[in-house]
Amino acid sequence: MKRREFVALLGGAVAWPLAARAQQPTDGFDPRITPARGDLAAKHLAGVVDAHRFVEGKTYEIAASQAPVRDAPSHDAVLLTEALKGEWVTIYDISKEGWAWGQLAGDGYVGFVPASALCASGPPPTHKVTALRTFVFPGPSIKLPPVETLSLGCQLVVARIDGPFAVTASGGHVPVLHLAPMETVETDFVAVAERFLGIPYLWGGKTSIGIDCSGLLQLALLACGIPCPRDTDMQERALGSALARPLEGGPLRRGDLVFWKGHMAIVRDETTFVHANASRHMAVAYEPIAETVARIRATGAEVSSVRRLPSPA
């Protein structure tokens, strides 16, 4: 099976960010992926949602290593997700207090980011970070104090290669071994997820500093060139196909996705999961499948579905 055929079989996941932005919301539209609030909305939603004014957005780039996307313009507000360096975001409003409200280009998520984390959008990135984390040095020496720490998935514009370093357009020096061209894709998303073993659980996290269950899956699939929504309920609807008899119709296989309300785990082999969980490990961890299902069932939650991605050729 060709990659584009494989992606097409993901239940519409490849098209979903554009669909989210173009959707015609009703009273029940999803605020997570619709740039509309009481006082302000994207201009393309005029006549569809109620707002005091409608504005054209402006494209910016995430300049910081990572930027929090929060549900309110406050450092104390809930962390919804994180934007990584090099991502593009459409901004509709920047407050005097330094908060920008907009929508991420990659997964369509809407929220507030610190305006200080933004810069004018530049040329498309040429390389991405493939190591769990890496450093940006101010010159061609690992003895120099790093000026920045980047996580897997960050995107960079590389101007040239200087020996063991990739030199970015802004003059930073990043180890070549920790980067790959943007078109490079991994072949085993479960193995990518396993690199995060031991990383602390962080609600809304999407980096090697802290990560949640859906963020782990999203990063792992994106590393393999497979678009993925951000939250578990979105992922459950968009990815793969549901097994008719989950947990009963035969052994699970590597790469199956098991969902509960508000949680998901990735099947590692016939007997174990890898998942970011706050209920037992407060980290990304391996856990026996039977034990996990029983433990979560004891809290009153049952498996809602098991979904299987098509096998790439």
C-alpha positions as a printed Julia matrix, in Angstrom:
313×3 Matrix{Float64}:
   0.0     0.0    0.0
   1.37    3.43  -0.94
   1.74    6.03   1.8
  -0.88    8.34   0.34
  -3.32    5.41   0.2
  -2.46    4.57   3.8
  -3.11    8.14   4.92
  -6.38    8.22   2.98
  -7.57    5.23   5.0
  -7.12    7.0    8.31
 -10.76    7.93   8.46
 -10.26   11.46   7.13
  -7.49   12.42   9.56
  -5.34   13.94   6.82
  -8.03   16.43   5.86
  -9.37   17.24   9.27
  -7.43   20.45  10.11
  -8.68   22.14   6.95
 -12.16   20.77   7.53
 -12.1    22.11  11.07
 -11.31   25.6    9.84
 -13.89   25.45   7.08
 -16.66   23.83   9.07
 -20.02   25.52   9.36
 -20.53   25.54  13.14
 -23.97   25.35  14.66
 -24.93   26.01  18.24
 -22.9    22.92  19.09
 -19.67   23.76  17.24
 -16.45   22.65  18.86
 -14.72   25.7   20.41
 -11.41   23.83  20.5
 -11.05   24.05  16.73
 -13.27   27.0   15.81
 -11.79   30.52  16.09
 -14.85   32.19  17.57
 -15.66   33.76  20.91
 -18.32   36.21  22.07
 -16.47   39.38  21.19
 -14.41   38.21  18.22
 -14.33   35.61  15.47
 -12.48   34.81  12.27
 -13.85   36.68   9.29
 -14.67   33.48   7.4
 -17.18   32.66  10.16
 -19.25   35.82   9.6
 -22.88   34.86   9.28
 -22.2    31.49  10.88
 -21.48   32.4   14.5
 -22.46   35.34  16.67
 -19.66   37.77  17.55
 -19.32   41.52  17.99
 -16.72   41.73  15.25
 -15.03   39.57  12.65
 -11.39   39.98  11.63
  -8.88   38.59   9.16
  -6.15   36.65  10.89
  -2.43   37.17  10.41
   0.04   34.31  10.14
   2.85   34.15  12.68
   5.48   31.56  13.55
   6.3    30.06  16.92
   9.77   31.42  17.71
  10.12   29.93  21.2
  11.19   26.34  21.79
   7.63   25.66  22.86
   4.7    27.9   23.62
   1.79   27.15  25.95
  -1.67   27.3   24.4
  -4.05   28.19  27.23
  -7.81   28.46  27.61
  -7.61   32.03  28.92
  -5.12   34.93  28.72
  -3.35   34.11  31.96
  -0.29   32.17  33.01
  -2.52   30.46  35.57
  -5.02   29.27  32.96
  -5.39   25.61  31.96
  -2.8    24.35  29.48
  -4.73   23.07  26.46
  -1.75   22.04  24.34
   1.68   23.27  23.33
   2.93   24.75  20.07
   6.43   23.8   18.99
   9.11   25.96  17.42
   8.53   26.51  13.72
   4.77   25.91  13.8
   2.56   28.48  12.11
  -0.42   30.03  13.84
  -3.14   32.39  12.63
  -3.56   35.2   15.17
  -6.8    37.17  15.4
  -6.13   39.33  18.44
  -3.18   40.48  20.58
  -4.03   42.07  23.91
  -2.22   44.89  25.68
  -1.27   42.35  28.32
   0.74   40.38  25.76
  -1.57   37.47  24.95
  -2.3    36.42  21.37
  -5.47   34.52  20.51
  -5.47   32.31  17.44
  -5.5    28.92  15.77
  -2.61   26.53  15.15
  -2.14   25.64  11.5
  -1.15   22.03  12.17
  -4.04   20.63  14.19
  -6.48   23.54  14.2
  -6.41   24.06  17.96
  -7.56   27.46  19.25
  -6.28   29.22  22.35
  -4.14   31.93  23.91
  -0.36   31.98  23.48
   2.15   34.5   24.85
   2.76   37.1   22.16
   6.44   37.02  23.13
   6.62   33.47  21.73
   5.72   34.68  18.22
   7.64   36.11  15.31
   6.8    37.04  11.75
   6.35   33.94   9.61
   9.36   33.13   7.48
  10.19   30.56   4.82
   8.93   27.0    5.27
  11.09   24.86   7.59
  13.65   22.58   5.98
  14.46   20.3    8.93
  12.83   18.89  12.05
  14.17   17.61  15.35
  14.12   13.81  15.5
  15.94   13.36  18.83
  13.91   13.39  22.04
  15.62   16.72  22.77
  18.63   18.63  21.56
  20.52   21.88  22.11
  21.09   24.97  20.01
  24.62   26.31  20.45
  25.69   29.89  19.62
  28.67   28.61  17.6
  30.34   25.48  16.22
  31.37   23.97  19.56
  29.61   21.72  22.08
  31.63   23.47  24.8
  29.66   26.67  24.33
  26.69   27.2   26.65
  23.48   26.28  24.78
  21.09   29.11  24.0
  18.02   26.94  23.5
  16.66   23.43  24.1
  14.46   21.86  21.44
  12.16   18.84  21.61
  11.2    16.22  19.05
   9.02   17.76  16.36
  10.43   21.3   16.47
  11.0    22.7   12.98
  13.93   24.77  11.72
  15.19   26.53   8.63
  18.72   25.25   8.04
  20.94   27.54   5.97
  23.95   25.25   5.67
  25.78   22.28   7.14
  29.06   23.0    8.92
  30.71   19.7    9.84
  28.74   18.12  12.7
  26.4    21.11  12.93
  23.42   22.37  11.02
  23.5    26.16  11.0
  20.04   27.71  11.17
  18.93   30.84   9.38
  19.26   32.7   12.69
  22.83   31.45  13.25
  22.17   28.7   15.79
  24.21   25.51  15.63
  22.32   22.23  16.09
  23.89   18.75  15.98
  23.19   17.28  12.55
  22.61   13.87  14.12
  19.53   15.23  15.89
  17.84   16.56  12.73
  16.31   15.23   9.54
  14.87   16.89   6.41
  11.17   17.72   6.73
  10.22   15.04   4.21
  11.82   12.29   6.32
   9.31   10.01   8.02
   9.68    7.36  10.7
   8.29    3.89  10.01
   7.17    2.77  13.49
   5.11    5.24  15.48
   5.07    2.93  18.49
   8.87    3.06  18.63
   8.68    6.87  18.52
   6.26    6.84  21.47
   8.59    4.51  23.36
  11.37    7.11  23.22
   9.34    9.13  25.71
   9.46    6.37  28.33
   9.85    8.0   31.74
   8.92   11.52  30.6
   6.66   13.06  33.27
   2.94   13.37  32.65
   1.79   16.93  31.95
  -1.8    17.81  31.1
  -1.66   19.5   27.7
   2.05   18.74  27.36
   3.6    17.84  24.02
   7.36   17.85  24.64
  10.15   15.85  26.23
   9.71   17.98  29.37
   6.16   16.76  29.93
   3.47   15.09  27.84
  -0.06   13.71  28.04
  -1.57   10.62  26.44
  -3.04   12.25  23.33
   0.03   14.44  22.86
   2.19   11.32  22.86
   0.1     9.73  20.12
  -0.02   12.93  18.07
   3.76   13.42  18.13
   4.41    9.76  17.34
   2.06    9.71  14.35
   3.26   13.06  13.01
   6.83   11.74  13.08
   5.61    9.05  10.69
   3.91   11.56   8.4
   0.42   10.7    9.65
  -1.8    13.69  10.57
  -3.46   13.33  13.96
  -5.95   15.46  15.92
  -4.98   16.68  19.38
  -7.5    15.29  21.89
  -8.52   11.7   22.6
 -12.15   12.09  21.51
 -11.03   13.64  18.22
  -8.47   10.87  17.73
 -11.03    8.17  18.45
 -13.32    9.54  15.74
 -10.62   10.22  13.13
  -8.06    7.44  13.25
  -8.27    3.98  11.74
 -11.28    1.71  12.1
 -12.91    0.25  15.2
 -12.52   -3.44  15.95
 -15.9    -5.15  16.09
 -15.12   -7.06  19.29
 -12.46   -5.09  21.16
 -10.45   -7.09  23.7
 -12.47  -10.21  22.81
 -11.95  -10.92  19.14
  -8.37  -12.12  19.36
  -5.06  -10.67  20.53
  -4.33   -7.01  20.04
  -1.39   -6.15  17.84
   1.35   -3.56  17.95
   0.0    -0.13  17.01
  -3.63   -0.71  18.01
  -5.13    2.26  19.85
  -7.26    1.67  22.95
  -9.59    4.46  24.07
 -11.48    5.31  27.22
 -13.35    8.53  27.86
 -10.52   11.04  28.3
  -7.65    8.58  27.93
  -5.9     6.41  25.37
  -3.07    3.89  25.27
  -0.92    2.5   22.46
  -0.58   -1.29  22.17
   3.08   -2.24  22.24
   2.67   -6.02  21.91
   0.05   -8.63  22.76
   0.37   -8.02  26.5
   1.54   -4.44  27.12
   0.65   -0.81  26.52
   2.8     2.29  26.34
   0.92    5.38  27.51
   1.31    8.66  29.36
  -0.79    8.33  32.48
  -1.37   10.3   35.66
  -3.33    7.61  37.48
  -0.43    5.31  38.32
   2.97    6.31  36.96
   2.62   10.07  36.41
   4.81    9.43  33.39
   5.05    7.62  30.08
   5.28    3.96  31.05
   4.77    0.38  30.0
   1.86   -1.37  31.67
   0.25   -4.8   31.22
  -2.92   -4.53  29.13
  -5.06   -6.69  31.42
  -3.89   -4.82  34.5
  -4.55   -1.42  32.94
  -8.04   -2.31  31.74
  -8.93   -3.73  35.17
  -7.48   -0.74  37.01
  -9.38    1.78  34.9
 -12.55   -0.32  35.08
 -12.33   -0.1   38.86
 -12.75    3.67  38.53
 -15.97    3.16  36.58
 -14.59    3.61  33.06
 -14.8     0.98  30.34
 -12.89    0.78  27.07
 -14.92    2.79  24.53
 -13.2     1.42  21.43
 -10.1    -0.19  20.02
  -9.0     1.25  16.71
  -6.61   -0.24  14.19
  -4.66    1.74  11.62
  -4.16    0.19   8.19
  -0.79   -1.44   7.67
   1.52    0.56   5.37
   3.28   -1.33   2.63
